[in-house]
Amino acid sequence: MTPILPPRSGSGLPLLLAPTDRPVTVHDIRGGSELRTRLAALGVYPGVELTVISASLGGPCIIAVKESRLALDRGMAHRILVG
């Protein structure tokens, strides 16, 4: 299991902590090239605007990005920093 890293100072807050139903911009993705490539293929990369639809405890984080909705596991969502 990959450890969840805390956000770097000034780089945004984890997607899981973002308010729901309000657009946010991806600032950084804390992970290796494999994670960045996978998220980029789904349309999630630094600079893109997305909206958190649901981030309930224990369940996936559901986001709207462009014309799609995606369900991300909590570990992956925690590595996406937004502001």
Contacts in CASP RR format, 6 or more apart in sequence:
PFRMAT RR
TARGET T0000
AUTHOR 0000-0000-0000
METHOD contacts of the structure
MODEL  1
MTPILPPRSGSGLPLLLAPTDRPVTVHDIRGGSELRTRLAALGVYPGVEL
TVISASLGGPCIIAVKESRLALDRGMAHRILVG
2 75 0 8 1.000
4 75 0 8 1.000
4 78 0 8 1.000
4 79 0 8 1.000
5 30 0 8 1.000
5 79 0 8 1.000
7 13 0 8 1.000
7 14 0 8 1.000
7 30 0 8 1.000
7 81 0 8 1.000
8 28 0 8 1.000
8 30 0 8 1.000
8 81 0 8 1.000
11 27 0 8 1.000
11 28 0 8 1.000
11 81 0 8 1.000
12 27 0 8 1.000
12 28 0 8 1.000
12 81 0 8 1.000
12 82 0 8 1.000
12 83 0 8 1.000
13 81 0 8 1.000
13 82 0 8 1.000
13 83 0 8 1.000
14 77 0 8 1.000
14 78 0 8 1.000
14 79 0 8 1.000
14 80 0 8 1.000
14 81 0 8 1.000
14 82 0 8 1.000
15 24 0 8 1.000
15 52 0 8 1.000
15 55 0 8 1.000
15 61 0 8 1.000
15 63 0 8 1.000
15 72 0 8 1.000
15 77 0 8 1.000
15 78 0 8 1.000
15 80 0 8 1.000
15 81 0 8 1.000
15 82 0 8 1.000
16 55 0 8 1.000
16 61 0 8 1.000
16 74 0 8 1.000
16 77 0 8 1.000
16 78 0 8 1.000
17 55 0 8 1.000
18 24 0 8 1.000
18 52 0 8 1.000
18 55 0 8 1.000
18 82 0 8 1.000
18 83 0 8 1.000
19 52 0 8 1.000
20 51 0 8 1.000
20 52 0 8 1.000
20 53 0 8 1.000
20 54 0 8 1.000
20 55 0 8 1.000
21 51 0 8 1.000
21 52 0 8 1.000
21 53 0 8 1.000
22 51 0 8 1.000
22 52 0 8 1.000
23 49 0 8 1.000
23 50 0 8 1.000
23 51 0 8 1.000
24 49 0 8 1.000
24 50 0 8 1.000
24 51 0 8 1.000
24 52 0 8 1.000
24 82 0 8 1.000
24 83 0 8 1.000
25 47 0 8 1.000
25 48 0 8 1.000
25 49 0 8 1.000
25 50 0 8 1.000
25 82 0 8 1.000
25 83 0 8 1.000
26 44 0 8 1.000
26 45 0 8 1.000
26 46 0 8 1.000
26 47 0 8 1.000
26 48 0 8 1.000
26 49 0 8 1.000
26 50 0 8 1.000
26 80 0 8 1.000
26 81 0 8 1.000
26 82 0 8 1.000
27 46 0 8 1.000
27 47 0 8 1.000
27 81 0 8 1.000
27 82 0 8 1.000
27 83 0 8 1.000
28 46 0 8 1.000
28 80 0 8 1.000
28 81 0 8 1.000
29 35 0 8 1.000
29 36 0 8 1.000
29 39 0 8 1.000
29 44 0 8 1.000
29 45 0 8 1.000
29 46 0 8 1.000
29 79 0 8 1.000
29 80 0 8 1.000
29 81 0 8 1.000
30 79 0 8 1.000
30 80 0 8 1.000
30 81 0 8 1.000
31 79 0 8 1.000
35 76 0 8 1.000
35 79 0 8 1.000
36 45 0 8 1.000
39 45 0 8 1.000
39 76 0 8 1.000
39 80 0 8 1.000
42 65 0 8 1.000
42 68 0 8 1.000
42 70 0 8 1.000
43 65 0 8 1.000
43 66 0 8 1.000
43 68 0 8 1.000
44 50 0 8 1.000
44 63 0 8 1.000
44 65 0 8 1.000
44 70 0 8 1.000
44 80 0 8 1.000
48 65 0 8 1.000
48 66 0 8 1.000
49 65 0 8 1.000
50 63 0 8 1.000
50 64 0 8 1.000
50 65 0 8 1.000
50 82 0 8 1.000
51 63 0 8 1.000
51 64 0 8 1.000
51 65 0 8 1.000
52 61 0 8 1.000
52 62 0 8 1.000
52 63 0 8 1.000
53 62 0 8 1.000
53 63 0 8 1.000
53 64 0 8 1.000
53 69 0 8 1.000
54 61 0 8 1.000
54 62 0 8 1.000
55 61 0 8 1.000
55 62 0 8 1.000
55 77 0 8 1.000
58 74 0 8 1.000
59 74 0 8 1.000
60 71 0 8 1.000
60 72 0 8 1.000
60 73 0 8 1.000
60 74 0 8 1.000
60 77 0 8 1.000
61 71 0 8 1.000
61 72 0 8 1.000
61 73 0 8 1.000
61 74 0 8 1.000
61 77 0 8 1.000
62 69 0 8 1.000
62 70 0 8 1.000
62 71 0 8 1.000
62 72 0 8 1.000
63 69 0 8 1.000
63 70 0 8 1.000
63 72 0 8 1.000
63 77 0 8 1.000
72 80 0 8 1.000
END
